Amino acid sequence: MVVGDRSKMILEKSSGTTGTQSEIYLTKNEESIARAIQLMWWEWGGFKLGNSMVQTGNSVRTFEKKAKDFLFRIDYVRAFGLSDEFVYKKLKDLEKKPRTHLI
């Protein structure tokens, strides 16, 4: 169910890591509130803007998500289908350039 003009809303999708991918339409104001809440949760975990992090998930990295990754210094790692070689390389990379948080 969508209440309002869908063309003026932002489509958000879950990564689908726990089952079927869900979709929700948000207004720009609702999207802003969701982002603020997410930052607040991260700060409760000790994260501060400017810290680096490793984030896992299964979502497609759209332009917007790649921009967020760059701005927030996020090293995004897909959660599924990881080979032993990839994990070993990623751990070696993290030894050279550690991150402050795992999201």
Steps between C-alpha positions, in 0.01 A plus 500: 500500500639840402348816643589805293664563165741210441699707246604736780610218731823309545496122457704322765571128489634270766803294412297181524761330717238351734259379232286681243611850410253761625420837341366819651429846359602799713455873469818706505421602857454138609826406326681777690357378829605140422858612421516706820381202705759276334779746584373523857511118535854497364601774746352298786745228392792742522513606134580863428474674163836465332569152641545223248298181493448166334137439408359164396178436315357374180372815334591626156729802526310771314663835426344642817626213714848523346500874576398424861776238520756756382378784724473281810826310430317167470668188367195303379526121492225277362382261770432195281706302254836588651786274402774406744745690278290818511464488879874441543582794270247726677648412841851574369374835364347580840831427673660767279212747524283416804144629537352623826157335473321200353143579396 
